[in-house]
């Protein structure tokens, strides 16, 4: 997809912009001359990414180290971007790396999953969507998960939260399309990110093909403005298979696959 700055510029906000898919989006925007606001919890990789992008592409980069589960997270980023024309929002945050039954986890931990995936997306869209609609142009990408297609034992709340994300993206696609704003729910499966490798997630599953972050980001940009929801190509066959199964068969398959990827020793 070319002409990103003409269509969406001059500024992009990426929540979850310090590593993995977030960095891939950042580099693709910067290569087209779009300035960046990168938001993530860990300050070190955030600073490293910002410096690398500035040095290579010469764009402006603002950063904010922030816990995106905070009720005022979107407002804090809004204060940082006050006066800027933000034409692109990528909400790439929301990973939950704990594979345990819901009742074996703390309520606080589950509420953080909901805050990050449900409330966070809602708040960020509400922060930046109105100005895009008023200008008659813009783009919003909400990153989802294949787990939402079936639910997942061991990650029940995360799968449910991502289901919210998919449904939100589809509704926003319909609402914003007449106003010139493109919306996409980008559905990921296993992805080769630094966080995944740090956690020891298995990337050689014969059923679930792991994606490269650059491929994921490019597919998202290629499909933005075309469809409401897009499953990354590496996961398309598995997604189609899930849809062909009964609910009981689908959740059993997805649950087994997720548990195998996390490993049986995941006790966080």
C-alpha positions as CSV (number, residue, x, y, z in Angstrom):
1,X,0.0,0.0,0.0
2,X,1.5,3.3,-1.1
3,X,0.7,6.9,-0.2
4,X,0.2,6.3,3.5
5,X,1.1,9.9,4.4
6,X,-1.3,11.4,1.8
7,X,-4.1,9.1,3.0
8,X,-3.5,9.1,6.8
9,X,-0.7,11.4,7.8
10,X,1.0,13.3,9.2
11,X,1.0,11.6,12.6
12,X,0.3,8.0,13.7
13,X,-0.3,6.7,17.3
14,X,0.8,3.2,18.0
15,X,-0.3,1.7,21.3
16,X,2.1,-1.2,21.9
17,X,4.7,0.4,19.6
18,X,8.0,-0.7,21.2
19,X,8.5,-4.2,19.8
20,X,7.2,-6.8,17.4
21,X,4.3,-5.9,15.2
22,X,4.2,-2.4,16.6
23,X,7.7,-1.7,15.4
24,X,6.9,-3.1,12.0
25,X,4.0,-0.7,11.7
26,X,6.2,2.1,13.0
27,X,8.8,1.5,10.4
28,X,6.3,1.3,7.5
29,X,4.7,4.6,8.5
30,X,8.1,6.3,9.0
31,X,9.3,5.1,5.6
32,X,6.4,7.0,4.1
33,X,7.2,10.1,6.1
34,X,4.6,9.8,8.9
35,X,5.6,11.0,12.3
36,X,5.1,8.7,15.2
37,X,3.8,8.6,18.8
38,X,4.8,5.3,20.3
39,X,3.2,4.1,23.5
40,X,4.2,1.1,25.6
41,X,4.8,0.1,29.1
42,X,8.5,-0.7,29.1
43,X,10.7,2.4,28.6
44,X,13.9,0.8,27.4
45,X,12.7,-0.9,24.2
46,X,10.4,2.1,23.6
47,X,13.4,4.5,23.6
48,X,15.5,2.1,21.5
49,X,12.8,1.9,18.8
50,X,12.3,5.6,18.8
51,X,16.0,6.4,18.3
52,X,16.4,3.8,15.6
53,X,13.4,5.1,13.6
54,X,14.5,8.7,13.9
55,X,18.0,7.8,12.8
56,X,16.9,5.8,9.8
57,X,13.9,7.8,8.5
58,X,14.3,11.3,9.9
59,X,10.7,11.5,11.2
60,X,9.6,13.0,14.5
61,X,9.0,10.4,17.2
62,X,7.3,11.1,20.5
63,X,7.2,8.4,23.2
64,X,5.3,7.7,26.4
65,X,6.0,4.9,28.8
66,X,2.5,4.1,30.1
67,X,0.4,1.3,31.6
68,X,-2.4,1.1,29.1
69,X,-4.8,-0.5,31.6
70,X,-5.0,2.9,33.5
71,X,-8.4,4.6,33.1
72,X,-6.8,7.8,31.9
73,X,-4.2,6.2,29.5
74,X,-5.9,7.4,26.4
75,X,-6.3,10.9,27.9
76,X,-2.6,10.9,28.8
77,X,-1.7,10.1,25.2
78,X,-4.2,12.7,24.0
79,X,-2.3,15.3,26.0
80,X,0.9,14.3,24.4
81,X,-0.6,14.7,20.9
82,X,-2.5,17.9,21.6
83,X,-2.3,20.1,18.5
84,X,-1.1,17.2,16.3
85,X,-3.1,15.9,13.4
86,X,-3.3,12.2,14.2
87,X,-4.6,10.4,11.1
88,X,-3.7,6.8,12.1
89,X,-4.3,4.8,15.2
90,X,-2.9,1.3,15.7
91,X,-4.0,-0.4,18.9
92,X,-1.5,-3.3,19.1
93,X,-1.6,-3.8,22.9
94,X,-3.5,-6.6,24.6
95,X,-1.4,-9.8,24.8
96,X,-2.1,-12.1,27.7
97,X,0.7,-14.7,28.1
98,X,-0.8,-16.7,31.0
99,X,-2.5,-20.0,30.1
100,X,-4.5,-21.0,33.1
101,X,-8.1,-21.7,33.8
102,X,-10.1,-18.6,34.7
103,X,-10.9,-19.6,38.2
104,X,-7.2,-20.3,38.9
105,X,-6.3,-16.7,38.2
106,X,-6.7,-13.6,40.3
107,X,-9.7,-11.4,39.6
108,X,-7.3,-8.4,39.4
109,X,-5.3,-10.1,36.6
110,X,-8.4,-10.9,34.6
111,X,-9.7,-7.4,35.0
112,X,-6.3,-6.1,33.6
113,X,-6.9,-8.3,30.5
114,X,-10.3,-6.7,30.1
115,X,-9.0,-3.2,30.7
116,X,-6.3,-3.6,28.2
117,X,-8.3,-5.2,25.4
118,X,-11.8,-3.9,25.9
119,X,-11.7,-0.6,27.7
120,X,-8.3,0.4,26.3
121,X,-9.4,0.0,22.7
122,X,-12.7,1.8,23.3
123,X,-11.0,4.7,25.0
124,X,-8.3,5.2,22.3
125,X,-10.8,5.0,19.5
126,X,-13.0,7.6,21.3
127,X,-9.9,9.8,21.8
128,X,-8.8,9.9,18.2
129,X,-11.9,8.9,16.1
130,X,-13.9,12.1,16.4
131,X,-11.2,14.3,14.8
132,X,-10.7,11.7,12.0
133,X,-14.4,11.7,11.3
134,X,-14.5,15.5,11.3
135,X,-11.6,15.7,8.8
136,X,-13.1,13.1,6.6
137,X,-10.0,10.9,6.6
138,X,-8.1,8.5,8.8
139,X,-7.3,4.9,9.7
140,X,-7.8,2.7,12.7
141,X,-6.3,-0.8,13.1
142,X,-7.4,-2.9,16.1
143,X,-5.2,-6.0,16.5
144,X,-7.1,-9.1,17.5
145,X,-6.5,-12.8,17.9
146,X,-7.5,-16.1,16.3
147,X,-8.5,-17.3,19.8
148,X,-11.6,-15.2,19.6
149,X,-12.9,-17.4,16.8
150,X,-13.6,-20.3,19.1
151,X,-12.8,-19.3,22.7
152,X,-10.0,-20.9,24.5
153,X,-9.8,-23.0,27.6
154,X,-6.9,-21.6,29.7
155,X,-7.3,-18.2,28.1
156,X,-11.1,-17.7,28.4
157,X,-11.2,-14.1,29.3
158,X,-8.5,-13.1,26.8
159,X,-10.4,-14.9,24.0
160,X,-13.6,-13.2,25.0
161,X,-11.9,-9.8,25.1
162,X,-10.5,-10.3,21.6
163,X,-14.0,-11.3,20.5
164,X,-15.1,-7.8,21.6
165,X,-12.2,-6.3,19.6
166,X,-13.3,-8.1,16.4
167,X,-17.0,-7.1,16.8
168,X,-16.0,-3.5,17.6
169,X,-13.8,-3.3,14.5
170,X,-16.7,-4.5,12.3
171,X,-19.1,-2.0,13.7
172,X,-16.7,0.8,13.5
173,X,-15.9,-0.1,9.9
174,X,-19.6,0.4,9.0
175,X,-20.0,3.6,11.1
176,X,-16.8,5.3,9.9
177,X,-16.8,4.3,6.3
178,X,-19.2,7.1,5.1
179,X,-16.9,9.6,6.8
180,X,-13.7,8.5,4.9
181,X,-12.2,6.7,7.9
182,X,-10.8,3.2,7.2
183,X,-11.1,0.7,10.1
184,X,-9.7,-2.9,10.2
185,X,-9.7,-5.6,12.7
186,X,-6.4,-7.4,12.1
187,X,-6.6,-11.0,13.4
188,X,-3.2,-12.5,14.4
189,X,-2.3,-16.0,15.4
190,X,1.2,-17.0,16.6
191,X,3.7,-14.2,15.7
192,X,7.5,-14.2,16.0
193,X,7.8,-11.2,18.4
194,X,10.5,-10.6,21.1
195,X,7.9,-11.0,23.8
196,X,6.9,-14.4,22.5
197,X,10.5,-15.6,22.4
198,X,11.2,-14.3,25.9
199,X,8.3,-16.3,27.2
200,X,9.5,-19.4,25.4
201,X,6.4,-19.8,23.3
202,X,6.7,-22.5,20.7
203,X,6.9,-21.2,17.2
204,X,7.2,-24.5,15.3
205,X,3.7,-25.8,15.8
206,X,2.8,-27.9,12.7
207,X,-0.8,-26.7,12.8
208,X,-0.5,-23.0,13.6
209,X,2.0,-21.3,11.4
210,X,3.9,-18.5,13.1
211,X,3.9,-15.2,11.3
212,X,6.7,-12.6,10.8
213,X,5.8,-9.2,12.2
214,X,6.6,-7.4,9.0
215,X,4.3,-9.6,7.1
216,X,1.5,-9.1,9.6
217,X,1.9,-5.3,9.4
218,X,2.0,-5.2,5.6
219,X,-1.1,-7.3,5.3
220,X,-2.9,-5.0,7.7
221,X,-2.0,-2.0,5.6
222,X,-2.9,-3.8,2.4
223,X,-6.4,-4.7,3.7
224,X,-7.2,-1.4,5.5
225,X,-10.1,0.2,3.7
226,X,-11.1,-3.0,2.0
227,X,-12.6,-5.3,4.6
228,X,-13.7,-5.0,8.2
229,X,-11.8,-8.0,9.5
230,X,-8.7,-9.7,8.1
231,X,-7.1,-12.9,9.3
232,X,-3.3,-13.0,8.5
233,X,-2.6,-15.3,5.7
234,X,-0.5,-17.7,7.8
235,X,-3.5,-18.4,9.9
236,X,-6.2,-18.4,7.2
237,X,-6.4,-22.1,6.7
238,X,-6.6,-22.8,10.4
239,X,-9.3,-20.1,10.8
240,X,-11.3,-21.7,8.0
241,X,-11.0,-25.1,9.7
242,X,-12.2,-23.7,13.0
243,X,-15.3,-22.2,11.3
244,X,-16.1,-25.6,9.8
245,X,-16.3,-27.3,13.3
246,X,-19.0,-27.4,15.9
247,X,-18.5,-25.0,18.9
248,X,-17.4,-27.9,21.1
249,X,-14.9,-29.2,18.5
250,X,-13.5,-25.7,17.8
251,X,-12.9,-24.7,21.4
252,X,-11.3,-28.1,22.1
253,X,-8.9,-27.8,19.1
254,X,-8.0,-24.2,19.9
255,X,-7.5,-24.8,23.6
256,X,-5.2,-27.8,22.9
257,X,-3.2,-25.8,20.4
258,X,-2.8,-22.8,22.7
259,X,-1.8,-25.0,25.6
260,X,0.9,-26.7,23.5
261,X,2.3,-23.4,22.4
262,X,2.5,-22.1,25.9
263,X,3.8,-25.4,27.3
264,X,2.5,-27.4,30.2
265,X,4.7,-25.5,32.7
266,X,3.0,-22.1,32.3
267,X,2.1,-21.3,35.9
268,X,2.3,-17.5,35.9
